[in-house]
Amino acid sequence: MPVVKCPRCGLEVEFHGNEYRPFCSERCKLLDFGAWADEEFSIPSGSDSPNEEEIEAIVRTLKEGSK
């Protein structure tokens, strides 16, 4: 059976038959969920504001649409 490391604590556990996978236990699963809920983790996003090329493309599209 494949063995994986718990992403929370690093304990090695069997992957198949583990109802909390990829975590080793309910505790690690809930701790990880809580960290996401508290915004300790985040997925990086792109720039919040458009760059010059994007602005020009938007303006061109708007001008073409208004003709």
PDB file of N, CA, C and O in Angstrom, chain B, residues numbered from 101:
ATOM      1  N   MET B 101       0.840  -1.189   0.000  1.00  0.00           N
ATOM      2  CA  MET B 101       0.000   0.000   0.000  1.00  0.00           C
ATOM      3  C   MET B 101       0.884   1.251   0.000  1.00  0.00           C
ATOM      4  O   MET B 101       1.915   1.288   0.672  1.00  0.00           O
ATOM      5  N   PRO B 102       0.475   2.274  -0.758  1.00  0.00           N
ATOM      6  CA  PRO B 102       1.251   3.512  -0.768  1.00  0.00           C
ATOM      7  C   PRO B 102       1.215   4.205   0.591  1.00  0.00           C
ATOM      8  O   PRO B 102       0.185   4.242   1.264  1.00  0.00           O
ATOM      9  N   VAL B 103       2.348   4.744   0.968  1.00  0.00           N
ATOM     10  CA  VAL B 103       2.462   5.484   2.223  1.00  0.00           C
ATOM     11  C   VAL B 103       2.760   6.932   1.867  1.00  0.00           C
ATOM     12  O   VAL B 103       3.632   7.204   1.041  1.00  0.00           O
ATOM     13  N   VAL B 104       2.039   7.865   2.487  1.00  0.00           N
ATOM     14  CA  VAL B 104       2.235   9.291   2.247  1.00  0.00           C
ATOM     15  C   VAL B 104       2.472  10.004   3.572  1.00  0.00           C
ATOM     16  O   VAL B 104       2.102   9.510   4.637  1.00  0.00           O
ATOM     17  N   LYS B 105       3.096  11.172   3.485  1.00  0.00           N
ATOM     18  CA  LYS B 105       3.301  11.968   4.690  1.00  0.00           C
ATOM     19  C   LYS B 105       2.120  12.914   4.873  1.00  0.00           C
ATOM     20  O   LYS B 105       1.650  13.535   3.920  1.00  0.00           O
ATOM     21  N   CYS B 106       1.660  13.010   6.090  1.00  0.00           N
ATOM     22  CA  CYS B 106       0.583  13.942   6.425  1.00  0.00           C
ATOM     23  C   CYS B 106       1.094  15.357   6.155  1.00  0.00           C
ATOM     24  O   CYS B 106       2.159  15.727   6.650  1.00  0.00           O
ATOM     25  N   PRO B 107       0.348  16.162   5.374  1.00  0.00           N
ATOM     26  CA  PRO B 107       0.806  17.508   5.078  1.00  0.00           C
ATOM     27  C   PRO B 107       0.828  18.434   6.291  1.00  0.00           C
ATOM     28  O   PRO B 107       1.440  19.501   6.246  1.00  0.00           O
ATOM     29  N   ARG B 108       0.178  18.038   7.353  1.00  0.00           N
ATOM     30  CA  ARG B 108       0.127  18.874   8.555  1.00  0.00           C
ATOM     31  C   ARG B 108       1.267  18.564   9.521  1.00  0.00           C
ATOM     32  O   ARG B 108       1.968  19.471   9.969  1.00  0.00           O
ATOM     33  N   CYS B 109       1.456  17.257   9.850  1.00  0.00           N
ATOM     34  CA  CYS B 109       2.443  16.901  10.875  1.00  0.00           C
ATOM     35  C   CYS B 109       3.623  16.088  10.344  1.00  0.00           C
ATOM     36  O   CYS B 109       4.635  15.948  11.030  1.00  0.00           O
ATOM     37  N   GLY B 110       3.500  15.553   9.129  1.00  0.00           N
ATOM     38  CA  GLY B 110       4.594  14.790   8.536  1.00  0.00           C
ATOM     39  C   GLY B 110       4.605  13.315   8.872  1.00  0.00           C
ATOM     40  O   GLY B 110       5.485  12.587   8.413  1.00  0.00           O
ATOM     41  N   LEU B 111       3.651  12.858   9.661  1.00  0.00           N
ATOM     42  CA  LEU B 111       3.566  11.443  10.014  1.00  0.00           C
ATOM     43  C   LEU B 111       3.274  10.621   8.767  1.00  0.00           C
ATOM     44  O   LEU B 111       2.424  11.005   7.963  1.00  0.00           O
ATOM     45  N   GLU B 112       3.957   9.507   8.592  1.00  0.00           N
ATOM     46  CA  GLU B 112       3.710   8.644   7.441  1.00  0.00           C
ATOM     47  C   GLU B 112       2.520   7.740   7.729  1.00  0.00           C
ATOM     48  O   GLU B 112       2.471   7.063   8.756  1.00  0.00           O
ATOM     49  N   VAL B 113       1.553   7.740   6.797  1.00  0.00           N
ATOM     50  CA  VAL B 113       0.335   6.943   6.945  1.00  0.00           C
ATOM     51  C   VAL B 113       0.004   6.276   5.624  1.00  0.00           C
ATOM     52  O   VAL B 113       0.407   6.746   4.560  1.00  0.00           O
ATOM     53  N   GLU B 114      -0.742   5.167   5.701  1.00  0.00           N
ATOM     54  CA  GLU B 114      -1.190   4.491   4.489  1.00  0.00           C
ATOM     55  C   GLU B 114      -2.251   5.348   3.818  1.00  0.00           C
ATOM     56  O   GLU B 114      -3.128   5.903   4.480  1.00  0.00           O
ATOM     57  N   PHE B 115      -2.163   5.449   2.489  1.00  0.00           N
ATOM     58  CA  PHE B 115      -3.103   6.280   1.742  1.00  0.00           C
ATOM     59  C   PHE B 115      -4.466   5.620   1.640  1.00  0.00           C
ATOM     60  O   PHE B 115      -5.485   6.248   1.927  1.00  0.00           O
ATOM     61  N   HIS B 116      -4.491   4.370   1.237  1.00  0.00           N
ATOM     62  CA  HIS B 116      -5.765   3.657   1.053  1.00  0.00           C
ATOM     63  C   HIS B 116      -6.338   3.242   2.395  1.00  0.00           C
ATOM     64  O   HIS B 116      -5.612   2.797   3.283  1.00  0.00           O
ATOM     65  N   GLY B 117      -7.639   3.391   2.534  1.00  0.00           N
ATOM     66  CA  GLY B 117      -8.306   3.004   3.766  1.00  0.00           C
ATOM     67  C   GLY B 117      -8.247   4.060   4.853  1.00  0.00           C
ATOM     68  O   GLY B 117      -8.737   3.839   5.961  1.00  0.00           O
ATOM     69  N   ASN B 118      -7.652   5.208   4.550  1.00  0.00           N
ATOM     70  CA  ASN B 118      -7.550   6.279   5.530  1.00  0.00           C
ATOM     71  C   ASN B 118      -8.645   7.300   5.237  1.00  0.00           C
ATOM     72  O   ASN B 118      -8.572   8.012   4.235  1.00  0.00           O
ATOM     73  N   GLU B 119      -9.644   7.379   6.088  1.00  0.00           N
ATOM     74  CA  GLU B 119     -10.771   8.276   5.830  1.00  0.00           C
ATOM     75  C   GLU B 119     -10.388   9.746   5.927  1.00  0.00           C
ATOM     76  O   GLU B 119     -11.168  10.598   5.502  1.00  0.00           O
ATOM     77  N   TYR B 120      -9.226  10.075   6.466  1.00  0.00           N
ATOM     78  CA  TYR B 120      -8.808  11.468   6.615  1.00  0.00           C
ATOM     79  C   TYR B 120      -7.743  11.869   5.595  1.00  0.00           C
ATOM     80  O   TYR B 120      -7.176  12.958   5.682  1.00  0.00           O
ATOM     81  N   ARG B 121      -7.472  10.989   4.629  1.00  0.00           N
ATOM     82  CA  ARG B 121      -6.389  11.266   3.688  1.00  0.00           C
ATOM     83  C   ARG B 121      -6.581  12.596   2.990  1.00  0.00           C
ATOM     84  O   ARG B 121      -7.718  12.955   2.687  1.00  0.00           O
ATOM     85  N   PRO B 122      -5.559  13.317   2.731  1.00  0.00           N
ATOM     86  CA  PRO B 122      -4.153  12.951   2.883  1.00  0.00           C
ATOM     87  C   PRO B 122      -3.618  13.157   4.297  1.00  0.00           C
ATOM     88  O   PRO B 122      -2.425  12.971   4.539  1.00  0.00           O
ATOM     89  N   PHE B 123      -4.485  13.538   5.231  1.00  0.00           N
ATOM     90  CA  PHE B 123      -4.050  13.748   6.611  1.00  0.00           C
ATOM     91  C   PHE B 123      -4.015  12.432   7.370  1.00  0.00           C
ATOM     92  O   PHE B 123      -4.613  11.443   6.945  1.00  0.00           O
ATOM     93  N   CYS B 124      -3.310  12.427   8.500  1.00  0.00           N
ATOM     94  CA  CYS B 124      -3.190  11.194   9.279  1.00  0.00           C
ATOM     95  C   CYS B 124      -4.365  11.004  10.232  1.00  0.00           C
ATOM     96  O   CYS B 124      -4.662   9.880  10.638  1.00  0.00           O
ATOM     97  N   SER B 125      -5.029  12.094  10.588  1.00  0.00           N
ATOM     98  CA  SER B 125      -6.102  12.010  11.579  1.00  0.00           C
ATOM     99  C   SER B 125      -7.097  13.153  11.387  1.00  0.00           C
ATOM    100  O   SER B 125      -6.854  14.097  10.635  1.00  0.00           O
ATOM    101  N   GLU B 126      -8.208  13.040  12.079  1.00  0.00           N
ATOM    102  CA  GLU B 126      -9.207  14.101  12.038  1.00  0.00           C
ATOM    103  C   GLU B 126      -8.621  15.392  12.605  1.00  0.00           C
ATOM    104  O   GLU B 126      -8.914  16.482  12.114  1.00  0.00           O
ATOM    105  N   ARG B 127      -7.795  15.263  13.638  1.00  0.00           N
ATOM    106  CA  ARG B 127      -7.181  16.439  14.265  1.00  0.00           C
ATOM    107  C   ARG B 127      -6.373  17.235  13.250  1.00  0.00           C
ATOM    108  O   ARG B 127      -6.543  18.450  13.143  1.00  0.00           O
ATOM    109  N   CYS B 128      -5.491  16.563  12.498  1.00  0.00           N
ATOM    110  CA  CYS B 128      -4.676  17.263  11.502  1.00  0.00           C
ATOM    111  C   CYS B 128      -5.544  17.872  10.404  1.00  0.00           C
ATOM    112  O   CYS B 128      -5.269  18.970   9.921  1.00  0.00           O
ATOM    113  N   LYS B 129      -6.577  17.160  10.021  1.00  0.00           N
ATOM    114  CA  LYS B 129      -7.487  17.667   8.992  1.00  0.00           C
ATOM    115  C   LYS B 129      -8.163  18.947   9.476  1.00  0.00           C
ATOM    116  O   LYS B 129      -8.241  19.920   8.726  1.00  0.00           O
ATOM    117  N   LEU B 130      -8.651  18.964  10.712  1.00  0.00           N
ATOM    118  CA  LEU B 130      -9.333  20.136  11.255  1.00  0.00           C
ATOM    119  C   LEU B 130      -8.372  21.296  11.501  1.00  0.00           C
ATOM    120  O   LEU B 130      -8.737  22.455  11.304  1.00  0.00           O
ATOM    121  N   LEU B 131      -7.152  20.994  11.927  1.00  0.00           N
ATOM    122  CA  LEU B 131      -6.162  22.052  12.120  1.00  0.00           C
ATOM    123  C   LEU B 131      -5.831  22.734  10.793  1.00  0.00           C
ATOM    124  O   LEU B 131      -5.698  23.956  10.728  1.00  0.00           O
ATOM    125  N   ASP B 132      -5.701  21.931   9.739  1.00  0.00           N
ATOM    126  CA  ASP B 132      -5.413  22.484   8.420  1.00  0.00           C
ATOM    127  C   ASP B 132      -6.587  23.325   7.925  1.00  0.00           C
ATOM    128  O   ASP B 132      -6.392  24.420   7.398  1.00  0.00           O
ATOM    129  N   PHE B 133      -7.800  22.816   8.095  1.00  0.00           N
ATOM    130  CA  PHE B 133      -8.990  23.569   7.693  1.00  0.00           C
ATOM    131  C   PHE B 133      -9.073  24.891   8.448  1.00  0.00           C
ATOM    132  O   PHE B 133      -9.401  25.924   7.865  1.00  0.00           O
ATOM    133  N   GLY B 134      -8.778  24.859   9.731  1.00  0.00           N
ATOM    134  CA  GLY B 134      -8.800  26.077  10.543  1.00  0.00           C
ATOM    135  C   GLY B 134      -7.774  27.095  10.073  1.00  0.00           C
ATOM    136  O   GLY B 134      -8.034  28.298  10.089  1.00  0.00           O
ATOM    137  N   ALA B 135      -6.610  26.615   9.656  1.00  0.00           N
ATOM    138  CA  ALA B 135      -5.576  27.528   9.158  1.00  0.00           C
ATOM    139  C   ALA B 135      -6.045  28.227   7.883  1.00  0.00           C
ATOM    140  O   ALA B 135      -5.814  29.423   7.703  1.00  0.00           O
ATOM    141  N   TRP B 136      -6.710  27.468   6.990  1.00  0.00           N
ATOM    142  CA  TRP B 136      -7.264  28.089   5.781  1.00  0.00           C
ATOM    143  C   TRP B 136      -8.355  29.094   6.155  1.00  0.00           C
ATOM    144  O   TRP B 136      -8.403  30.192   5.600  1.00  0.00           O
ATOM    145  N   ALA B 137      -9.224  28.724   7.088  1.00  0.00           N
ATOM    146  CA  ALA B 137     -10.325  29.602   7.497  1.00  0.00           C
ATOM    147  C   ALA B 137      -9.807  30.886   8.144  1.00  0.00           C
ATOM    148  O   ALA B 137     -10.424  31.943   8.010  1.00  0.00           O
ATOM    149  N   ASP B 138      -8.680  30.797   8.840  1.00  0.00           N
ATOM    150  CA  ASP B 138      -8.074  31.967   9.479  1.00  0.00           C
ATOM    151  C   ASP B 138      -7.182  32.741   8.513  1.00  0.00           C
ATOM    152  O   ASP B 138      -6.515  33.699   8.903  1.00  0.00           O
ATOM    153  N   GLU B 139      -7.175  32.318   7.251  1.00  0.00           N
ATOM    154  CA  GLU B 139      -6.399  32.941   6.182  1.00  0.00           C
ATOM    155  C   GLU B 139      -4.888  32.901   6.437  1.00  0.00           C
ATOM    156  O   GLU B 139      -4.160  33.803   6.024  1.00  0.00           O
ATOM    157  N   GLU B 140      -4.420  31.841   7.124  1.00  0.00           N
ATOM    158  CA  GLU B 140      -2.991  31.645   7.294  1.00  0.00           C
ATOM    159  C   GLU B 140      -2.351  31.196   5.983  1.00  0.00           C
ATOM    160  O   GLU B 140      -1.171  31.446   5.737  1.00  0.00           O
ATOM    161  N   PHE B 141      -3.137  30.537   5.155  1.00  0.00           N
ATOM    162  CA  PHE B 141      -2.700  30.096   3.837  1.00  0.00           C
ATOM    163  C   PHE B 141      -3.496  30.874   2.800  1.00  0.00           C
ATOM    164  O   PHE B 141      -4.626  31.289   3.056  1.00  0.00           O
ATOM    165  N   SER B 142      -2.910  31.066   1.646  1.00  0.00           N
ATOM    166  CA  SER B 142      -3.653  31.683   0.554  1.00  0.00           C
ATOM    167  C   SER B 142      -3.048  31.239  -0.761  1.00  0.00           C
ATOM    168  O   SER B 142      -1.885  30.843  -0.829  1.00  0.00           O
ATOM    169  N   ILE B 143      -3.837  31.310  -1.778  1.00  0.00           N
ATOM    170  CA  ILE B 143      -3.371  30.981  -3.115  1.00  0.00           C
ATOM    171  C   ILE B 143      -2.983  32.295  -3.770  1.00  0.00           C
ATOM    172  O   ILE B 143      -3.814  33.197  -3.879  1.00  0.00           O
ATOM    173  N   PRO B 144      -1.735  32.420  -4.209  1.00  0.00           N
ATOM    174  CA  PRO B 144      -1.320  33.689  -4.804  1.00  0.00           C
ATOM    175  C   PRO B 144      -2.109  33.992  -6.068  1.00  0.00           C
ATOM    176  O   PRO B 144      -2.406  33.100  -6.863  1.00  0.00           O
ATOM    177  N   SER B 145      -2.435  35.237  -6.235  1.00  0.00           N
ATOM    178  CA  SER B 145      -3.168  35.650  -7.428  1.00  0.00           C
ATOM    179  C   SER B 145      -2.282  36.571  -8.251  1.00  0.00           C
ATOM    180  O   SER B 145      -1.210  36.992  -7.816  1.00  0.00           O
ATOM    181  N   GLY B 146      -2.747  36.861  -9.415  1.00  0.00           N
ATOM    182  CA  GLY B 146      -2.019  37.778 -10.275  1.00  0.00           C
ATOM    183  C   GLY B 146      -2.104  39.196  -9.739  1.00  0.00           C
ATOM    184  O   GLY B 146      -2.620  39.432  -8.647  1.00  0.00           O
ATOM    185  N   SER B 147      -1.607  40.108 -10.498  1.00  0.00           N
ATOM    186  CA  SER B 147      -1.626  41.510 -10.123  1.00  0.00           C
ATOM    187  C   SER B 147      -3.066  41.986  -9.955  1.00  0.00           C
ATOM    188  O   SER B 147      -3.953  41.578 -10.704  1.00  0.00           O
ATOM    189  N   ASP B 148      -3.286  42.837  -8.986  1.00  0.00           N
ATOM    190  CA  ASP B 148      -4.627  43.368  -8.753  1.00  0.00           C
ATOM    191  C   ASP B 148      -5.030  44.406  -9.792  1.00  0.00           C
ATOM    192  O   ASP B 148      -6.215  44.591 -10.068  1.00  0.00           O
ATOM    193  N   SER B 149      -4.054  45.072 -10.358  1.00  0.00           N
ATOM    194  CA  SER B 149      -4.383  46.099 -11.336  1.00  0.00           C
ATOM    195  C   SER B 149      -3.823  45.709 -12.705  1.00  0.00           C
ATOM    196  O   SER B 149      -2.773  45.074 -12.800  1.00  0.00           O
ATOM    197  N   PRO B 150      -4.538  46.098 -13.762  1.00  0.00           N
ATOM    198  CA  PRO B 150      -4.080  45.747 -15.109  1.00  0.00           C
ATOM    199  C   PRO B 150      -2.830  46.544 -15.498  1.00  0.00           C
ATOM    200  O   PRO B 150      -2.632  47.671 -15.044  1.00  0.00           O
ATOM    201  N   ASN B 151      -1.993  45.940 -16.343  1.00  0.00           N
ATOM    202  CA  ASN B 151      -0.821  46.663 -16.828  1.00  0.00           C
ATOM    203  C   ASN B 151      -1.215  47.497 -18.043  1.00  0.00           C
ATOM    204  O   ASN B 151      -2.367  47.460 -18.474  1.00  0.00           O
ATOM    205  N   GLU B 152      -0.268  48.246 -18.594  1.00  0.00           N
ATOM    206  CA  GLU B 152      -0.554  49.157 -19.717  1.00  0.00           C
ATOM    207  C   GLU B 152      -1.122  48.420 -20.931  1.00  0.00           C
ATOM    208  O   GLU B 152      -2.068  48.894 -21.559  1.00  0.00           O
ATOM    209  N   GLU B 153      -0.548  47.267 -21.259  1.00  0.00           N
ATOM    210  CA  GLU B 153      -1.027  46.509 -22.420  1.00  0.00           C
ATOM    211  C   GLU B 153      -2.478  46.079 -22.241  1.00  0.00           C
ATOM    212  O   GLU B 153      -3.271  46.149 -23.180  1.00  0.00           O
ATOM    213  N   GLU B 154      -2.823  45.636 -21.042  1.00  0.00           N
ATOM    214  CA  GLU B 154      -4.193  45.215 -20.767  1.00  0.00           C
ATOM    215  C   GLU B 154      -5.159  46.387 -20.848  1.00  0.00           C
ATOM    216  O   GLU B 154      -6.274  46.241 -21.349  1.00  0.00           O
ATOM    217  N   ILE B 155      -4.739  47.545 -20.361  1.00  0.00           N
ATOM    218  CA  ILE B 155      -5.589  48.735 -20.414  1.00  0.00           C
ATOM    219  C   ILE B 155      -5.828  49.135 -21.873  1.00  0.00           C
ATOM    220  O   ILE B 155      -6.955  49.446 -22.259  1.00  0.00           O
ATOM    221  N   GLU B 156      -4.763  49.124 -22.681  1.00  0.00           N
ATOM    222  CA  GLU B 156      -4.910  49.478 -24.093  1.00  0.00           C
ATOM    223  C   GLU B 156      -5.841  48.509 -24.818  1.00  0.00           C
ATOM    224  O   GLU B 156      -6.645  48.931 -25.650  1.00  0.00           O
ATOM    225  N   ALA B 157      -5.741  47.226 -24.514  1.00  0.00           N
ATOM    226  CA  ALA B 157      -6.600  46.230 -25.144  1.00  0.00           C
ATOM    227  C   ALA B 157      -8.065  46.447 -24.748  1.00  0.00           C
ATOM    228  O   ALA B 157      -8.963  46.285 -25.574  1.00  0.00           O
ATOM    229  N   ILE B 158      -8.297  46.805 -23.513  1.00  0.00           N
ATOM    230  CA  ILE B 158      -9.660  47.074 -23.044  1.00  0.00           C
ATOM    231  C   ILE B 158     -10.223  48.298 -23.755  1.00  0.00           C
ATOM    232  O   ILE B 158     -11.369  48.287 -24.205  1.00  0.00           O
ATOM    233  N   VAL B 159      -9.418  49.355 -23.857  1.00  0.00           N
ATOM    234  CA  VAL B 159      -9.864  50.581 -24.519  1.00  0.00           C
ATOM    235  C   VAL B 159     -10.177  50.302 -25.983  1.00  0.00           C
ATOM    236  O   VAL B 159     -11.200  50.764 -26.489  1.00  0.00           O
ATOM    237  N   ARG B 160      -9.314  49.553 -26.676  1.00  0.00           N
ATOM    238  CA  ARG B 160      -9.561  49.205 -28.083  1.00  0.00           C
ATOM    239  C   ARG B 160     -10.866  48.434 -28.227  1.00  0.00           C
ATOM    240  O   ARG B 160     -11.671  48.716 -29.114  1.00  0.00           O
ATOM    241  N   THR B 161     -11.064  47.463 -27.352  1.00  0.00           N
ATOM    242  CA  THR B 161     -12.279  46.648 -27.409  1.00  0.00           C
ATOM    243  C   THR B 161     -13.523  47.503 -27.184  1.00  0.00           C
ATOM    244  O   THR B 161     -14.530  47.326 -27.870  1.00  0.00           O
ATOM    245  N   LEU B 162     -13.459  48.413 -26.243  1.00  0.00           N
ATOM    246  CA  LEU B 162     -14.596  49.298 -25.967  1.00  0.00           C
ATOM    247  C   LEU B 162     -14.885  50.211 -27.137  1.00  0.00           C
ATOM    248  O   LEU B 162     -16.045  50.440 -27.479  1.00  0.00           O
ATOM    249  N   LYS B 163     -13.825  50.742 -27.762  1.00  0.00           N
ATOM    250  CA  LYS B 163     -14.008  51.620 -28.918  1.00  0.00           C
ATOM    251  C   LYS B 163     -14.618  50.861 -30.093  1.00  0.00           C
ATOM    252  O   LYS B 163     -15.504  51.368 -30.782  1.00  0.00           O
ATOM    253  N   GLU B 164     -14.134  49.646 -30.312  1.00  0.00           N
ATOM    254  CA  GLU B 164     -14.649  48.835 -31.424  1.00  0.00           C
ATOM    255  C   GLU B 164     -16.106  48.449 -31.166  1.00  0.00           C
ATOM    256  O   GLU B 164     -16.893  48.364 -32.108  1.00  0.00           O
ATOM    257  N   GLY B 165     -16.460  48.224 -29.955  1.00  0.00           N
ATOM    258  CA  GLY B 165     -17.828  47.827 -29.610  1.00  0.00           C
ATOM    259  C   GLY B 165     -18.821  48.968 -29.714  1.00  0.00           C
ATOM    260  O   GLY B 165     -20.015  48.734 -29.901  1.00  0.00           O
ATOM    261  N   SER B 166     -18.342  50.212 -29.594  1.00  0.00           N
ATOM    262  CA  SER B 166     -19.245  51.348 -29.647  1.00  0.00           C
ATOM    263  C   SER B 166     -19.474  51.868 -31.058  1.00  0.00           C
ATOM    264  O   SER B 166     -20.237  52.817 -31.237  1.00  0.00           O
ATOM    265  N   LYS B 167     -18.837  51.275 -32.068  1.00  0.00           N
ATOM    266  CA  LYS B 167     -19.007  51.720 -33.459  1.00  0.00           C
ATOM    267  C   LYS B 167     -20.250  51.154 -34.057  1.00  0.00           C
ATOM    268  O   LYS B 167     -20.553  51.422 -35.220  1.00  0.00           O
TER     269      LYS B 167
END
